[in-house]
Structure formats: C-alpha cells, structure tokens
Amino acid sequence: MLADALRARPPGLDEAFALVDGLDDALVHGLARLDDDRAAALDALVGAFSATPLADRVTEAIGKIISGTVTDEHLAVLAGCRLALLGAAHDALLTDLDAALTRTREPHPAAPAPAGGAAGSMASAGGGQLSAGSRSWLRELAIAGWRGVDHELAAGGSPAVQALLGEPSRRRLAVLLDGFAAELRAAAPVATLPRVPVRRWADLWSRALILAQAGRPAEPGSPVDGRPAGSGTLVDGRLLILGADLHEHPTVFRCQVHGLLETAGGVRLVRTSVAAAKVDTISGAAAWRMLSAFPILLAGLAEHRCLEVARMTLTAGGDLIWDETRASAGEPADPFVSARVLLAGAVATSTAPLDRHPSVIAEPVLLEGYTATAEAFDLGGGTVAVETDRLPAAGPLTPELVAGSTACIGLLRFDGGRWAVQPIAVRSTVRKKAVTAHTGDWALGPTDAKAAKTEAVAGTAVDVLRERAGRLLRK
C-alpha cells in the first residue's frame, strides 16, 4: 500500500500547483507589470475559489489587482489563496499517506477567537500599527516583483524588523522578515540573477503577509498581537528515540529528534529540538560540542537509550519543548525495535493551518525488505527516491551505507513534486558484517577514528572560542 501511495497523486494536486505557479510567476515580474498571460493566471484563482466562502473577496481582489489597484487588503487575499492551495495539497498528500501507513492523526485544535471588547480592540490596533511597516514593505516587493528588487528596496524592510524585534509577541514575524530581507539583500540586484528562488521567496512573502495582519487568531501555543495563547499540555512518559534530523547553518546547529512518547494515554509521535549558535569554522562532528548544555538528550542519542520525561510541555503541533531538568536517562532502547513494535499504532499530530505546506511534511517511517541503491529504494511495486544530499556531516551515515542497507528509519518528504525518504538510521552490511548507523551516533563524539581526529582539532577551536567569550563576559 505504501508503494501505491507514493506513486499515486491525489486528485487536483497538479491543478493546485499550477495555480500556485501562476501566482508565483506574477510575483517574479511584479504586479505593476502584469501582461495578458499573468493576468489570466491570477484570474484563474477566481474560478478555483468560486465555491468557497472566499469567493466574493477573491473576485474583488483579483479584479482590482489586474486593473492596477494594489492595496494591503487585496494582497492579504492573494496570500491567503496561496496558503489555502498549498495547505490543501499538504492535507491531501498526508491523507493518502496516513491511509497507506494506517496512521491515526489527531485534529489540530481550533485557534482561539480574537479577544473581544475594548482591550481586544486595543491589542488588535496596536498589533496593526506595529506591523504596518512590514505590510508596506511587502506591498512594495509585490508591486516591483523579485526582478525589480534592488539594494534600496531590499534594505527597506530593516526599519520594520527593528520595530518588531522590540515586541516579543511579534518575534515570529520579525525573524521571518529579517531572514527574508537578508536573502534579498544578498541577491540584489535580483535582475542580474541567472535564477530566482521563485517558490521559496513566494512562500516567505505570503506567510509574512498573513502574520502581519492585525487581529489574526492566535495559534495554540504562540502569542499573537499581544494576546497569550495556550502553551501546550504537561506530559509524563517515556521517550523512545527514532532518530535525529540535523540542520547545520554557518551560524547555528540544530538537532531535531523524532521519537515515540509513551504515556498513560497511549503512544504518540513527537519531535523535540535543541539548537545553539556557532561560527562557520565549527562544522561536522565538532558542531555537537555546541549542544553540551543538553547532556541527557545527547546521551540518549549516542547510547540509544529511552528518556524519562516528567511534566514536560507538549504543544498542539506535537513538539516536546525540551527541558533537561525534566528528563532523565532510561534503559537501552533499539530504535529499530521501537519502530517495528510501536510506530504503526502511534498517533500523529496535525500541522497548524498556517504551517501546512507540502515541503514541511516529514513523516517517520520504517522501511524493510527493499532493494537499495544510492538513489532509490525499490519497495517491490514502486520506488522512492533517497535524499542522500540531506545526510549530515555530523553523523556516520554515508551514501555507501544507505546503498547497502536492508532496513531504514527515515523521514518521508514531498518536495520537488515527488516523494523521497531522508534516512536517519540504517542497517547495512559492510564486509559481510551487520552495521547499524544513526545520525545521532556521534552526539558524544565520533566513533570513527578519522572523524575523531578531525573533531579533536576542531574541538580545540571550540574551547578557545569559549574561553575568549568567557573572558569578554567577565570584563
């Protein structure tokens, strides 16, 4: 069934992507320069949303934009259409995948309504005034188009970012805009770029525009417009680690752990993440040293142990907010055994509406009995691509181990119009000996002699930087 689900495409998926592509192309060239083809691509949204509650607003907004009138309200509708299309694609893909995996998914709780009364009105007004600068900059970007972004326009978002960073309840929007503006500044003038990251910039633009709307309902677990939202529930149980997805950036190292949380109410799929700032010269296995503040989690990864958690916060989206003071090391637990016994019956959580996008799908799966190459796994009825380019330098997994594997714990992803699996643990055969490798095996230091030598050299740099930082703080 899994092979069939990975090969099939939900009805309407290609049409939804075509509508998004048409909208994104208009943003490349700018809403001030719509030719007949791009106007027709936007007009196609009217038909797509004709049977929805947004029909009247979409018809009005698209008509005004095509005629040359571009307001914040019209752009909010345009961004909402795009998010709705990609969210629907996300839901359709996950529905088919859940059916193939017989996976139960818990509905996402409804967002609380905006606060009422005078206090609520003041909060919404304050949030709107604070975000007005960001909406203005995003409007200028849409009118000029990505090809029209020069150094001046790219830098135009800085005042809005600075204003938002001073308000904790707007931090999510501030960080998004800060990163978006940095990418535009690095690429300016965009007209000279041989290739524009069309989908990515449109994703960032549309999400930022929706986050900048005053009075937007708060997502459970996040403060919006000054209104506190529910922070999640406190849980007790046993965390069985399946594997880790490592993200390394020149200035940050992040470890996202996927696992199974056993509680009195059953077993559920969860994630937990820890991260630390670093410098570009610290990379590979040495990056683990930056996470030394989380010894219990690192030991669980490296030693393949379960972890006991007590009154740790679990968000509505399935994220366990890691707190070392509420965790303790448990018994040894083989991730492959945990996956084989418990993964099929674990309850998954639903993604928050604003975050639903095909590219954020990362579903843990156990694959066995396949024929492997470095590029794909033949599941006996279909193949799934293998994303070896996602294998981290901070772990022992290599394309060769993946190509010789007989079992894999991986994250199923949908990107570039196809399903692919990102291995986070494999069982393989090397020189006629069974070998098991996990991305988190080097969390307490590399076990490979060559990697250990390289890490020792880099580790000296980490110690020097820490000593110098401590000296500066003491001053």
GUSELUM-531478 format. One record per residue (C-alpha): residue number from 1; x, y, z. Coordinates in steps of 0.05 Angstrom, whole numbers. Layout:
<sites>
  seq    east   north      up
  NUM       X       Y       Z
...
</sites>
This chain:
<sites>
  seq    east   north      up
    1       0       0       0
    2      56      48      16
    3      87      38     -53
    4      20      53     -85
    5      10     116     -43
    6      79     142     -61
    7      67     130    -134
    8      -4     159    -138
    9     -22     233    -137
   10     -84     259    -102
   11    -138     287    -148
   12    -129     361    -161
   13     -57     364    -136
   14     -26     383    -203
   15     -81     435    -215
   16     -68     466    -147
   17       7     470    -161
   18      -7     501    -229
   19     -48     556    -196
   20       7     570    -146
   21      59     571    -202
   22      19     623    -240
   23      13     667    -179
   24      88     659    -164
   25     106     678    -235
   26      66     743    -227
   27     107     758    -164
   28     172     748    -202
   29     155     802    -253
   30     114     846    -207
   31      40     863    -200
   32      53     930    -233
   33      73     895    -298
   34      20     843    -310
   35      15     821    -382
   36     -44     782    -410
   37     -16     714    -392
   38      -1     732    -320
   39     -67     768    -312
   40    -101     704    -336
   41     -61     663    -286
   42     -87     707    -229
   43    -157     707    -257
   44    -156     631    -254
   45    -157     638    -178
   46    -227     667    -183
   47    -254     603    -213
   48    -215     559    -164
   49    -246     594    -103
   50    -316     606    -133
   51    -348     554     -89
   52    -313     575     -24
   53    -330     627      29
   54    -274     670      -1
   55    -307     675     -69
   56    -330     747     -65
   57    -266     773     -34
   58    -222     736     -84
   59    -263     761    -143
   60    -258     833    -119
   61    -184     829    -100
   62    -161     796    -165
   63    -203     845    -206
   64    -172     905    -171
   65    -101     878    -177
   66    -108     864    -251
   67    -136     934    -262
   68     -76     964    -226
   69    -102     977    -156
   70     -59     940    -105
   71     -77     950     -31
   72     -57     914      32
   73    -125     881      36
   74    -121     855     -36
   75     -52     827     -24
   76     -75     793      40
   77    -128     757      -1
   78     -76     737     -53
   79     -30     709       1
   80     -89     674      33
   81    -107     640     -32
   82     -36     615     -40
   83     -33     588      31
   84    -100     555      23
   85     -79     519     -41
   86     -14     494     -12
   87     -49     475      53
   88    -100     434      14
   89     -43     400     -23
   90      -9     384      43
   91     -73     355      72
   92     -87     312      10
   93     -17     283      10
   94     -19     267      84
   95     -88     236      80
   96     -64     186      27
   97       0     172      65
   98     -37     161     131
   99     -84     112      97
  100     -25      73      69
  101      11      72     137
  102     -54      61     175
  103     -33     121     217
  104     -83     158     261
  105     -76     234     261
  106    -104     278     315
  107    -141     340     290
  108    -109     407     305
  109    -147     446     358
  110    -185     507     334
  111    -150     574     343
  112    -179     619     397
  113    -220     677     372
  114    -191     747     376
  115    -202     779     444
  116    -266     818     448
  117    -283     884     480
  118    -242     947     486
  119    -179     911     508
  120    -183     865     448
  121    -193     924     401
  122    -133     960     430
  123     -90     898     424
  124    -110     889     351
  125     -99     962     336
  126     -30     961     369
  127     -11     899     331
  128     -35     930     266
  129       5     994     277
  130      67     954     294
  131      61     912     231
  132      41     968     185
  133     113     980     164
  134     123     907     146
  135      58     906     105
  136      81     968      68
  137     148     937      50
  138     115     871      29
  139      68     911     -16
  140     126     947     -49
  141     160     880     -62
  142      97     851     -95
  143      88     912    -139
  144     161     914    -161
  145     168     838    -166
  146     230     798    -149
  147     264     820    -213
  148     253     892    -192
  149     287     885    -124
  150     349     930    -119
  151     393     946     -59
  152     347    1003     -36
  153     284     961     -38
  154     318     902      -5
  155     341     946      53
  156     272     977      60
  157     249     923     109
  158     301     939     162
  159     261     992     200
  160     201     945     204
  161     244     888     230
  162     275     932     283
  163     207     956     308
  164     180     885     311
  165     241     856     347
  166     225     901     406
  167     157     866     417
  168     162     793     439
  169      92     776     414
  170     114     795     343
  171     180     757     345
  172     159     704     295
  173     143     756     242
  174     206     795     259
  175     252     735     250
  176     218     714     185
  177     224     784     156
  178     296     791     179
  179     316     727     143
  180     276     745      81
  181     307     814      77
  182     377     785      86
  183     366     738      27
  184     341     795     -16
  185     400     839       3
  186     449     784     -13
  187     416     774     -82
  188     406     847    -101
  189     401     870    -155
  190     358     809    -169
  191     352     828    -243
  192     423     802    -253
  193     410     733    -221
  194     410     675    -271
  195     357     640    -229
  196     307     665    -178
  197     284     621    -119
  198     212     631    -141
  199     175     584     -95
  200     217     600     -33
  201     210     675     -37
  202     136     670     -51
  203     129     624      10
  204     165     674      54
  205     126     733      26
  206      57     702      34
  207      70     676     104
  208      98     743     127
  209      38     780      98
  210     -12     736     136
  211      28     741     201
  212      27     817     193
  213     -49     821     193
  214     -79     855     254
  215    -128     815     295
  216    -105     748     266
  217    -128     690     311
  218     -73     663     355
  219     -46     593     342
  220     -48     548     404
  221      19     555     438
  222      40     622     408
  223      26     695     429
  224      -1     739     373
  225     -18     813     376
  226      -2     815     450
  227     -54     761     467
  228     -27     700     504
  229     -46     632     476
  230     -46     563     507
  231      26     539     516
  232      10     465     509
  233      -1     409     559
  234      46     378     611
  235      61     305     598
  236      96     248     634
  237     123     187     599
  238     179     151     563
  239     210     179     501
  240     235     126     453
  241     282     159     403
  242     275     140     329
  243     329     186     302
  244     353     257     292
  245     349     306     235
  246     409     352     237
  247     409     422     208
  248     475     459     202
  249     479     532     183
  250     542     575     184
  251     518     608     248
  252     473     555     281
  253     470     480     293
  254     403     447     306
  255     384     376     325
  256     312     356     316
  257     296     289     348
  258     238     247     324
  259     211     197     374
  260     153     159     405
  261     125     184     470
  262      93     130     514
  263      43     159     563
  264     -15     132     603
  265     -60     153     546
  266     -22     116     492
  267      36     125     443
  268      44     187     400
  269      94     214     350
  270     132     274     376
  271     191     319     358
  272     238     357     403
  273     292     406     382
  274     354     437     412
  275     400     488     378
  276     460     531     391
  277     496     588     357
  278     564     575     326
  279     614     603     278
  280     626     580     207
  281     693     547     224
  282     659     497     271
  283     626     444     228
  284     617     369     221
  285     624     326     284
  286     652     385     323
  287     584     420     319
  288     558     372     372
  289     602     407     423
  290     557     468     416
  291     500     427     447
  292     538     409     511
  293     482     441     551
  294     438     381     535
  295     477     321     561
  296     416     278     575
  297     388     285     505
  298     456     274     473
  299     468     212     515
  300     400     185     493
  301     420     194     421
  302     491     167     425
  303     477     109     472
  304     408      91     443
  305     371      99     508
  306     300     117     523
  307     289     181     563
  308     240     191     620
  309     205     258     618
  310     164     289     675
  311     116     347     666
  312     148     369     601
  313     108     414     555
  314      78     384     491
  315      50     433     441
  316     -12     421     398
  317      33     411     338
  318      70     352     370
  319     133     389     393
  320     161     370     460
  321     194     432     490
  322     259     402     514
  323     278     416     587
  324     338     378     614
  325     314     389     686
  326     251     348     670
  327     287     289     636
  328     328     230     659
  329     364     173     624
  330     327     107     619
  331     341      37     594
  332     375      19     528
  333     324      21     471
  334     339      -1     399
  335     305      50     352
  336     291      -5     301
  337     256     -47     353
  338     216      13     377
  339     196      30     306
  340     176     -42     289
  341     134     -51     352
  342     103      18     364
  343     107      62     302
  344      46      33     266
  345       0      47     325
  346      27     115     344
  347     -19     175     339
  348       8     233     298
  349      -9     306     307
  350     -36     354     254
  351       2     414     230
  352     -23     484     247
  353     -63     514     189
  354     -13     569     174
  355      45     519     172
  356      13     470     124
  357      56     463      62
  358      79     401      23
  359     152     417      37
  360     143     413     113
  361     119     340     111
  362     170     297     148
  363     136     232     169
  364     177     179     206
  365     172     110     173
  366     206      43     180
  367     225      12     112
  368     247     -61     107
  369     253    -113      53
  370     271     -65      -3
  371     326     -66     -55
  372     372      -6     -45
  373     416      38     -88
  374     446     105     -71
  375     390     140    -108
  376     327     100     -91
  377     294      43     -53
  378     254      -8     -93
  379     195     -25     -48
  380     171     -82     -92
  381     116     -47    -131
  382     146      22    -134
  383     208      62    -117
  384     220     120     -72
  385     278     169     -82
  386     331     173     -27
  387     355     242      -6
  388     428     227       6
  389     443     302       0
  390     409     310      68
  391     458     263     103
  392     494     306     154
  393     570     312     161
  394     559     309     237
  395     538     235     234
  396     564     169     208
  397     512     158     154
  398     541     157      84
  399     512     144      14
  400     550      78      13
  401     517      54      77
  402     449      74      50
  403     462      38     -16
  404     479     -26      21
  405     423     -21      72
  406     369     -72      86
  407     328     -31     135
  408     318      43     144
  409     284      91     192
  410     272     153     151
  411     230     216     143
  412     183     214      83
  413     183     282      49
  414     147     313     -10
  415     189     363     -47
  416     202     379    -120
  417     136     345    -139
  418     155     275    -113
  419     161     233     -50
  420     230     219     -23
  421     258     188      40
  422     312     220      83
  423     349     165     122
  424     362     179     195
  425     383     108     212
  426     402      47     170
  427     420     -25     178
  428     472     -46     128
  429     525     -98     113
  430     598     -78     109
  431     650    -132      94
  432     599    -186     110
  433     584    -155     178
  434     519    -124     200
  435     527     -50     215
  436     476      -1     245
  437     486      74     237
  438     445     132     263
  439     452     206     251
  440     458     217     327
  441     513     166     340
  442     566     220     346
  443     527     263     395
  444     580     249     449
  445     638     248     399
  446     653     209     335
  447     666     135     339
  448     703     134     272
  449     779     143     281
  450     787     191     222
  451     727     233     243
  452     751     233     315
  453     819     262     295
  454     786     317     254
  455     737     332     310
  456     793     337     361
  457     827     391     321
  458     762     429     312
  459     745     418     385
  460     807     458     405
  461     778     517     367
  462     712     509     404
  463     748     510     471
  464     789     572     451
  465     727     609     429
  466     690     592     493
  467     749     615     535
  468     753     681     497
  469     678     691     503
  470     681     678     577
  471     737     728     584
  472     696     781     547
  473     635     768     591
  474     677     775     654
  475     701     843     631
</sites>
